[in-house]
Amino acid sequence: MSQNNTSHTPPSGEKLQKVLARAGFGSRREMETAIAAGRVKVNGRVATLGDRVEPRDSVAFDERPITLRAEEEASRRVIMYNKPEGELCTRKDPEGRRTVFERLPRLKGERWIAIGRLDINTSGLLLFTTDGELANRLMHPSTQIEREYAVRVMGEVKKEHLVAMVEGVMLEDGPARFTDVQEFGGEGINTWFHVVILEGRNREVRRLWESQELTVSRLKRVRYGNIFLDKRAKAGEWVELSQGEVDDLSALADLPARKVPALTPDEQNRWSRDKNKRRPVHAMRKPKTRRS
């Protein structure tokens, strides 16, 4: 009796968006958007979502040929950035406002991918990587990565408010909760708390407090997973994470460890120049206004 094995044959190659993310062009979600917009070609034809590629295929992104890399060949660099208030988590802003990417060290043939976002009025820890798969894993809700924030709250915070936010409240986009809330000092309108969430939904921390009719006056992310914001990076500054720190993040994302590539002499010079020319926030001065 003849048997049709076609349905049992696994598809060959890797998903196109995964390969593009690994090459450092953005997160998987960003690459899916680029593919849907017709910006990617495979072997001369416009790619579609669901396409798979193999090393022998020819791939172009925005008409520019790219080199396909095996998983073990892709680089994995991670930097920690201390975002000041007033910066946007976007590559370009049509209104000309400062973005977080303006301060980052330049890369050749790759680009930095943000692991999560912070809104314009939130400061603190942002992680950037050259590995789109790492970014995708660390951001995906199923990974359940802890994000810890320091929060200054205006209003009288009662025990029932904290209990409600830990047990969970219904927001307009679904249920939300803190997994932990700890008072951290201060009094009156200057009371600080540390809170932990497992998602990265838009303004989730602020909205949870607002559900209790309380207002967040300051918000700063101090931890993402097992990486804490520390004194190595002042506001507006970045620092590259060590091999051990990158390995810890990789383990958190259930990815095999990969050696962090050493900077070439050219990269060392370029990164040093980038760091020196970007004055930290505390060193900036507002322009003087002329008196009439």
N, C-alpha and C positions, 0 to 999 in steps of 0.2 A: 504494500500500500504506500503510495507516495505521500510524503509529508511536506507541508509548506513551512519552511523555517524562516521565511522572510520576516514575520512579526517578531521572531525571537532574536534577530540580529541587532545588536546594540548600535546606536549611531556612532559614527567615527568622528574623531576630532574633538575639540573643545568648543564650548559656546563662545561666540565672537566677543560678546561683552566682557566675558571673564578674561580673555586674552588681552583685550584692549586695556582693561583695568590693571592687569599685571604689568603691562608696558608703561604704566604711569600716566595715562591720559585722563584719568578721573576714576570715580567710583563706578561700580557696576550700574547703578541707577543712572548716573550721568551718561554712561556709554550706551545704555538702552535708549535714552532720549536722543543721543546723537545718531544712532542707527535708524531710529524711527524718522528722524529729520532728513535722512538721505545723505548724511555727511561721510558715510563709510562705504568703500567699495572693496569687493573681494573678486580677484581675478578679472578686474575690469568692469564688473557690473555692480549696480547699487545693491548693497546688502539689505537684508530684512531681518527683523527679530526672529530668532530661532536658528539662524545660520550657524554652522560649525566650521571651524577651520583647522587645518593641519599645517605643520612646519613648511611644507612645500608650496602653500598658497601664497598669493600676492595680495597684500592688504594695503589700502591707502586711507588715510584719515584727513579730511579736508584737502583731497588731491595730493597729499604728501605721503610718499611710501614710508612704511614703518617696518621695523625689524621685529619679527615674531620671536619671542623668547620662551624657552622651556621654563617650567616653574622653578627649577633649581638654579636657573641663570638670572632670574629677575632680582633687582636690587631691593633692599629693604632698609631704608633710612627712616628715622623718625626724629622730629624736632618738637620740643616743647616751647610754646609761645605764651607769653603773659599778655593777654589782650587788655588794652585799656578801654574804658567806656568811650563811645563815640565812633568806634571803628565798625565797619560792616564786614560780615563773613561772605563776601562775594568777590569775584575776581576784578570786576569793573563796576563802577557806579555811574549811571548817566548824569547824576547831579554833581559828580566830581568830589564826593565825600571820600575820606580816607578809608581804605580797605586793609584787612589784615595781611593780604598777600603782598602789599607794597613793601613790607618790612622784611620779608623772608629772603634767605640767601638764594641766589640764582642757581638753576640747574641747567645742565646741557643735555638735551635729548629727552628730558623727563620734566615732570612738573609736580608740585606739591599738591597733595589731596588732603582736604580737611577731614578729620575724623569728628564728625558732628559739627554743630554750629552754636554760636551764642548771639543773642539779639544785640542791637546797637547799644542798649543801656546796661548790658551785663559785661562784667570784666572777668579776668582770670584765665584759667588753664584751657588752652587749645592745643591739640596734637595734630601734626601734619606728617604724612608719610609719602614715600614714593611707590608704595605697594598698594594697589587698588583693592586686592583681595583682603589684605589686612584691614583696610579701612572699612570694607563692606562687612566683614565679620564683626568688627568692634561696634559698628553702628546698628546692626540688625537687631530688632527687638527680641528675637529668639535667643540671642546670646546672653541677655540679662546682665549687661555690664553696669556696675554701680557708678553713678555720678554724684559727687558730693559738693554741696554749695554752702557758702557762708551767706546768711541772710540777715539784713537789718530790717526790723518790722516796726511800723508805726501803728500804735493802737494797743489796747490792753489785751494781751494774749492770755487766755484762760486754759486750764487743763483740758476742758472739753473740746477746745479748738484743736489741740494737738492730737487728742484721741481720735477725733473725727477724720483728720487728715491722714493718720496712720491706718485707720480702718478702711478708709476710702470714701471718696465723694464722686458724684456724677458731674462731669463737665460737659460742655456742648459737643465735644468729640469723643465722649465715652468716659468710663470710670478711670479714676486716677488716685494714686496714693503715694505717700512717703513710706519707705521701708524703715526709716529711723528719723527721729527728731530729737535733738539735744540742745538745751539752752547753753549759750556759750559766754554769757556775761553781759554787762551793761545794765541800764535801767531806763524806764520811761520810753521816750521815742528813740533811744539809742540801744535797744535790746537786740542782741545778736543770737542767732540760732544756726546750727548746722543741720542740714537735711540731706537725705539720700533718696534718689529715685533710680529706676531701672530703665527708663525710656528717655528719648530725646525729643518729645513732642514740643511744638511751638509754645513758648512762654508757659510751660507746664508748672514750673515752680511758682511763678507769680500768680497764676490762675488758681492754684490750690489755696494759697493764702487769701486771695480775693474771695474765694468761696466762703470764707469765715468772716468776711467784711473787714479784713485787715489789709494794709497796704505795705508792699515791699518798697523800701526807700533805697536800699543798696543790695546788689546781688553779685556774688563772685564765685566762680567755680574753682574749687581747690583740689579736686581729685577726679580722675577718670580711670576707672578700673583700679590698677595697682600703681598708677603714676600720680604722685602728689606734686602740686606746684610748690617750688622751693625757692630759695634765695639766689639760685644760679641765674634766674631770669627775672629782672625787674620789669615794671610795666613798660610795654613796647619793645621788649627784648626777647630773644630766642636762644636756645641752647640745644645742641644735638644730644640725643640720648645715647647712653653707653650700650655696649653689646649686651650686658646683663639685663638692662632695662628693656631693650627691644626683645630679648628672648622671653622675658616675663610677659610682655604684651602678646607675643606670638602664642605662648602657651595658653593665655587667657582666651585667645581667639581659636584655639584648637588647631593651630598651624605649626608645621615643623620649624625648628629654629633655622635661621639663615644668617650667614656671616654678614655683618655690616661692612660694606666696602670702605676701604681707607680712602681718604681724600687725596687726590693727585696734587702735586705742587701747584698746578694752575688753579684747582678748586680751592686749595688753602688760601692762596692769594686773593682770589675773587671773593670768598666768603669773609675773609678778614676785611677787605675793602667795604663789602656790603654792611658789615656790622659797624664799622667805624663811621660810615656816612649817614647811618640812620640814628639820629640823636634820640635818646630815650625821652619818654613823655615828660618826665620831671624836669628835663633840661630845656624844654620848649618855652617860648615866651609868646604871649599874644601880641599881634602887631599893634603899635601905638596908633591912636586915632589923633588926627590933627585937629587942633582947636581952631574954631572959626574966629 
